[in-house]
């Protein structure tokens, strides 16, 4: 079962869960020594080592290792893939969602089909069921801590206030095994409406229980990951204009800083700079200037000083909301400003 809670924010609902599909996938990833796991020690890793060590030779583990190492089944892809299934312990039937990508090779599709079958077997294994029982109380403790926040439920409202538009859903999935960071996932339901997910790992542990620092979770991660769903479509729409800006801004230093953060192309660096700038603006607007300044200092420390210029131009958007009803309305103006900055 999914351990979850629902928090209402005015007319918005933030669904928070520890998702069993994601946990099963990442348990397999942990046993295969996947490179993108959380680095902090915690009780979930201890229990996996204690109970599920014999499952390191499970076929699901070997298939995941092959897919991640040889078929680019990493970063957001595994999470996106597993969220497209109905929940365990059903036979994870396809939820009326497209589970294939046109650019996948026949071999990758074949391996993913095999992996789905083996993942079901892995989940049904008595050792894994014993593991799930052993960590149930710790999952509840993590969710209880998140629920104690008095501000987390307001975040969807802050996002929609800033961007001037709404998303259909806000689904936060926290995972004890996901790396200290997160993924933005968008899925279409049977009615072709988008369901938006932020999948986030802890940034520490307290007494071996995964810990999500409030500022890290709410401001660094939730606002950031859900923010992707507002800004990513604009990246596609204005890709040619954004590419022209590379000559002005994409220095060797920024290219190296981007690669350190996992972004190998200018368009992705641009998108991250903008998203981090809007996140800081939302924090400044709704949380505090001090926390916003702390976020800006962090961006500068990793070589993303250009964020400050984006923030400067976003002042025009914030001061003229009667003219720019939505962030989409302002975006072309931002590009024009950047052409002459």
KABELKA-V386665 format. One line per field, one symbol per residue. phi: phi as a letter, one per 20 degrees, with the letter a starting at -180 (. if undefined). psi: psi as a letter, one per 20 degrees, with the letter a starting at -180 (. if undefined). A space follows every 50 residues. Layout:
phi = ???
psi = ???
This chain:
phi = .eebbcdedledcdedbdefffffgffffffemgfddfeefbfffgffff edgfefeffgffffgfffedcleblfgffgfffedfffefekffelcfdc cfeffgfffffffffgfffffffefffffffgffdgfffffffffffffe cffefgffffffembddfbcceddcfdfgfracdcccdefemeeddcddc dfdrbclmegcdggfgffefdfgffffgfeegffgffdgffffffffede ffffffffffendecgfffgffgffffffffffffddaffffffffffff fdndffgffffgffgfffecffedfcfgfegffgfffffdf
psi = qpprqpppndjqpopprophgghgghggggijlqhlrpiqqrhggghghg gjghihjqhhghggggghhikkmachghggghijqrqqkrkmqplkqojq qhjqqhgghghhgghgghhggghiphghhggghhjghhghgghgghiipi ihiighggghggikrqqhqoopoqpiiqrnbaqpppqpahjkqpppqoop rqjaqokjpppnpggggggggghgghhhihhghhgghkhghhhhihhhhm rhghghgghhijoiqghhggggggghghghhgghhifqhghghggghggh hjjlhihhgggghihgghilihgnhrhhhhghhgghhhhj.
